[in-house]
Every structure is written in C-alpha cells, then in structure tokens.
Amino acid sequence: MKTIFKFRTRLTQHRAGIFLKPLMLVTLLLTSQLLTSQVALADLPLMFEQGSINQPPAGSMMAAGYLKIKNTSDTDLRIVSARSDRFKMVELHLTTMEGDVAKMRKQKFIEVKAGGSLELKHGAHHLMLMGMKKPLDKGESILVTFVTDAGDEFEAELLVK
C-alpha cells in the first residue's frame, strides 16, 4: 500500500512539474520584458509631460498643442518637425509680442538644452495642429511624433481638454 501511495505522490508531483515549469518560465520572461522596457523608457533622452490640446470650437480645422519637454541627455537636442495621424500638418510655432500685437511664426526647430526642459504653452512655443481630419472629443488622447535633427523619433500623448 505504501508503494502505491509513493508512486501516486511522485506521479502527482511530476504532473504538477509539467504545468508549473512552463508557467514559471513564462512568468520569468514577462518579468524580464517588463524590467527591460522600464530601463529602456528611463534611457530616452526626451520625456514629455502635461500634454494637452484645448478642444477647438465646432467647425474649426485647427488646434494648438501644449506640453513640457524634458531633455535627460547631456547634449542639446533640436526638434525639427512633428506629425500626427489626426492632422494633415503639425508645425512648431512661437508667439512673440511686437508692441501690442501678438505674432505667431513657424519655427524651423525648437531646441531643448541638455538636462533642461522647454514648456510649449500659450503665448510662447506651441504646436499648431492644422487640417483636423475629424473632430476631437474631450478626454481623447492624441499621439504626436516629434523628430530630431538626428532623425530620432519620440511619441507624446496630448489629452483633449
């Protein structure tokens, strides 16, 4: 009787091992992927915060985008263009005051100093989002891709407010 019991115990342990080993392997692989992606995210030279778009009035084909861009690298970075699937064109703009008149001008690039940050905000640097392909909904997230002069691309998420 003891022999049968030992055999069943070993058989049960063997069957459990068949299922647990792959489960442990999958868990280990997923954990390593998560750690790798967190490290890779921390190594990105450009980080984006507080991305927003004010919901434009009905019928408008344009909007403005705002966000804070942080350069975590030890070299200055130039953003030379931006794009979004939701707009025909995205331009980098700067608003300046000339007397009592605010003037917006397209910029060839915006520079984010090494270890510094640049805030794209109303009345200063901002994104002009033109040729809206469909109306924006409050609470919707819009992806914008920024391209540096080195050809590197970085995605930012802007929330419609």
Secondary structure as UniProt FT lines:
FT   HELIX           2..42
FT   STRAND          46..53
FT   TURN            58..59
FT   STRAND          62..71
FT   STRAND          77..83
FT   TURN            85..86
FT   STRAND          87..98
FT   TURN            99..100
FT   STRAND          101..106
FT   STRAND          110..112
FT   TURN            114..115
FT   STRAND          117..120
FT   TURN            122..123
FT   STRAND          125..132
FT   TURN            138..139
FT   STRAND          141..148
FT   TURN            149..150
FT   STRAND          153..160
//
